Amino acid sequence: MSMLADLVEVVIGVDTHTDTHTAALLDTRTGGVLARATVSADPDGYAELVALADEHSGLRAWALEGSGGYGAGLARHLADAGELVVELDRPQRPARRGAAKSDPIDAERAARDALARTRLAQPRTGAQRAALQMRLTARRAAVEASATAQRQLHAMVITAPEAVRARFRGQSTRLMLTTATRLRPTTSAGIDVFTSLTVLRDLARRVRFLEAEATEHEKAIRAIVRSWRPDLLQLTGVGPIVAATILTARSDPGRCRNDAAFAMLAGAAPIPASSGKTVRYRLNRSGDRQLNRALHTIVLTRLQRDEHTRTYAERRRTQGKTDREIKRCLRRHVARDLYRRLENPPSPLDAA
């Protein structure tokens, strides 16, 4: 792929924040800064940046930091206007030259970073993708909060007065929740018993509420996935949460140039770790960890339910592969298969 400097004549680097965005316009031929500006992070500010770019002729590209966060509004505005947008990761502090830090410096650095790249990432866009991302985030928060409340319930039952603890002895978590929601604290009991009963009941009710919220989010996620890519739900090991995670990570066609790039995005691409006569690979700890977890879920499900996957695993074990190495190979295979399906969606006739 050609470098960005060979494709455009102006690059606008943007350092994004909650209330303001700072931009730096660079001439790709000379590397000189043509203009700088700080605008408000709203439609008027976005229009102001586009107007500033229009003052300089030639093909242009935008290099955004935080296009999925603070810069999401600007990324959508530029995408609707048909602008070329390049997504950049925010730099780690030690990577900044001379420890210099300011919004204009970061905006200029973003533009120069984009100019040096031969592989350009585009921001994840689309109304369906944005809706899935919000639902996934809200559901994940509800599930985590529910798990925290259940751990608190267990801990407080253990430390509660014996009169309270006896009601929960020998019960599973689900039974403990049922028992706790039915508690009826009375002021006639001691303050410690009354408080324990009240707190345990409130915790149980919180868990029930959070579980109901997570269920509603999952129903909405399933509906979006069915309307967008129902074919994914037909794959073994792919449920609505896994499918939504895959779709939000991949977003639009062309975001990943090939299946190797998609595997790297998922942290499923093997990393060589050979030395001397030893040839081996190690697990990839980078990439989108939610996407990696989705691939891992698919692999575990197929190892349990898919005969072809179990046969493959047995064959690799006879070759001396460990279970960890086998799962790594399977994740890479799943990533390749998913990429091909995502890039070649079934036609309406095929889906029918």
DOLUMMAR-139690 format. One line per 10 residues: their letters; for each residue x negated, y, z negated of C-alpha. Coordinates in steps of 0.5 Angstrom, whole numbers. Each point is the difference from the previous one (the first is absolute). Layout:
<nodes>
a> X,Y,Z  ...
</nodes>
This chain:
<nodes>
msmladlvev> 0,0,0  -2,7,2  -2,5,-6  5,5,-2  -5,5,3  1,-3,7  7,1,0  2,7,-3  -3,7,0  3,2,-7
vigvdthtdt> 0,-4,-6  4,3,-6  -2,-3,-7  5,1,-6  -1,-1,-7  7,-1,-3  3,1,-7  7,1,-3  1,7,1  -5,2,5
htaalldtrt> -4,-3,6  -7,3,3  -2,-1,7  -6,1,4  0,0,7  -7,-2,4  -2,0,7  -2,-7,2  -5,3,5  -4,4,-5
ggvlaratvs> 2,-2,-7  1,7,-2  6,2,-4  5,4,4  5,1,-6  2,-1,-7  7,1,-3  4,-2,-7  7,-1,1  6,-2,-4
adpdgyaelv> 2,-7,0  7,1,3  3,0,7  -2,8,1  -8,-2,-2  0,-6,5  3,5,5  -6,5,-2  -5,-6,1  3,-2,7
aladehsglr> 0,8,2  -7,1,-2  -2,-7,4  4,3,6  -5,6,0  -6,-4,2  1,-4,7  -2,-7,2  2,-7,-2  0,0,-8
awalegsggy> 1,-5,-6  2,0,-7  -4,-3,-5  4,-1,-7  -2,-2,-7  5,-3,-4  5,-1,6  4,-5,-4  0,4,-6  0,8,0
gaglarhlad> -1,0,7  6,-4,2  4,6,1  -5,3,5  -1,-7,3  7,0,2  1,7,3  -6,-1,4  2,-7,3  7,3,1
agelvveldr> -4,5,4  -4,-5,4  -6,2,-3  -6,-5,0  -1,-2,-8  -6,-4,-3  0,-2,-7  -6,0,-4  -1,-3,-7  -2,5,-6
pqrparrgaa> -7,0,-1  -3,-2,-7  -3,6,-4  -8,-3,1  1,0,8  1,8,0  -6,3,2  -4,3,-5  6,-1,-5  4,6,4
ksdpidaera> 7,1,-1  5,4,2  7,0,5  -4,3,6  -6,-4,-1  4,-6,0  5,2,6  -7,1,4  -3,-7,-3  7,-3,2
ardalartrl> -1,3,7  -7,-2,1  1,-7,-3  6,-1,6  -5,2,5  -5,-5,-2  5,-6,0  1,-5,6  5,-4,-3  6,5,-2
aqprtgaqra> 6,-2,-5  7,3,1  4,2,-5  6,-5,-2  6,3,2  7,-1,2  7,0,-4  1,-7,-2  -7,-1,-2  0,6,-5
alqmrltarr> 7,-3,-2  -3,-6,-2  -6,3,-3  4,4,-5  4,-6,-2  -6,-5,-1  -3,5,-4  6,1,-4  2,-7,-1  -8,-2,-2
aaveasataq> 1,6,-5  6,-3,-3  -3,-7,0  -6,2,-4  4,4,-5  5,-6,-1  -6,-5,-1  -3,5,-5  6,1,-4  1,-8,0
rqlhamvita> -7,0,-3  2,5,-5  6,-4,-2  -4,-6,-1  -5,4,-4  5,3,-5  4,-7,-1  -7,-3,-3  -1,6,-4  8,1,-2
peavrarfrg> 3,-2,-7  1,-7,-1  8,1,0  -1,3,7  -6,-5,3  4,-6,-2  6,2,5  -6,-1,6  -4,-6,-2  -1,-5,5
qstrlmltta> 4,4,6  -3,2,7  -1,7,2  7,0,4  4,-3,-7  -4,5,-4  3,6,5  7,-3,-1  -1,-1,-7  -3,7,-1
trlrpttsag> 6,4,4  5,-3,-4  -3,2,-7  4,5,-4  -4,4,-5  4,2,-6  -2,5,-5  1,-5,-6  -6,-3,2  -7,2,-3
idvftsltvl> -3,6,4  -5,-5,3  5,-5,2  4,5,3  -5,3,4  -3,-6,3  7,-2,2  1,7,3  -7,0,4  1,-7,3
rdlarrvrfl> 7,1,2  -2,6,4  -6,-3,3  4,-6,2  5,5,3  -6,4,4  -2,-7,3  7,-1,2  0,7,3  -7,-1,4
eaeateheka> 2,-7,3  6,3,3  -3,6,3  -6,-5,3  6,-4,2  3,6,4  -6,2,3  -2,-7,2  7,0,4  -1,6,3
iraivrswrp> -7,-2,2  3,-6,3  5,4,4  -5,4,3  -5,-6,2  6,-3,3  2,6,5  -8,1,1  -3,-7,1  4,-5,-2
dllqltgvgp> -4,-5,4  -5,0,-6  5,-3,-5  0,-6,4  -7,-1,-1  -2,-5,-6  -2,4,-6  2,6,2  6,3,-4  3,7,0
ivaatiltar> -6,3,-5  -6,-3,4  3,2,7  1,7,-3  -7,0,-2  -3,-2,6  5,5,4  -2,6,-4  -8,-2,0  0,-1,8
sdpgrcrnda> 5,6,1  0,1,8  -2,-4,6  -8,2,1  -1,2,-7  -5,-6,0  -4,-1,7  0,-8,-1  1,-6,-5  -7,1,-3
afamlagaap> 2,7,-2  6,-2,-3  -3,-5,-4  -5,5,-2  5,5,-2  3,-6,-4  -6,-2,-3  0,-7,3  -6,1,5  -6,-5,-3
ipassgktvr> -6,4,-2  -7,-4,2  -4,-1,-6  -5,-5,3  -7,0,-2  -6,-5,2  3,-7,2  7,2,-3  5,2,4  7,2,-4
yrlnrsgdrq> 5,6,-1  3,3,-6  6,3,-1  2,7,2  2,5,-6  1,6,4  6,2,5  8,0,-2  1,-4,-6  7,0,0
lnralhtivl> 0,-3,7  -6,-5,-2  5,-2,-5  5,-1,5  -4,-4,4  -2,-4,-6  7,-1,-2  2,-3,7  -6,-5,-1  2,-3,-6
trlqrdehtr> 7,-1,2  -3,-3,6  -4,-5,-4  6,-2,-3  5,-1,5  -3,0,7  -3,-7,2  -5,3,5  -3,5,-5  -1,-6,-5
tyaerrrtqg> -3,-4,6  -5,5,1  -2,1,-7  -1,-7,-1  -4,-1,7  -4,6,-3  -1,-3,-7  -3,-6,4  -5,5,3  -3,2,-7
ktdreikrcl> 4,7,0  3,2,-7  7,2,-1  -2,7,-1  -4,0,7  6,-4,3  5,6,-2  -5,5,3  1,-3,6  7,-1,0
rrhvardlyr> 1,7,-2  -4,2,7  4,-5,4  7,4,-3  -3,7,1  -1,-2,8  6,-3,1  4,6,-4  -4,5,5  2,-4,6
rlenppspld> 7,0,-2  0,7,-2  -3,2,6  5,-4,5  7,1,-4  5,-5,3  5,3,5  7,1,-2  2,-6,5  -5,-5,-4
aa> 2,3,-7  7,-2,2
</nodes>
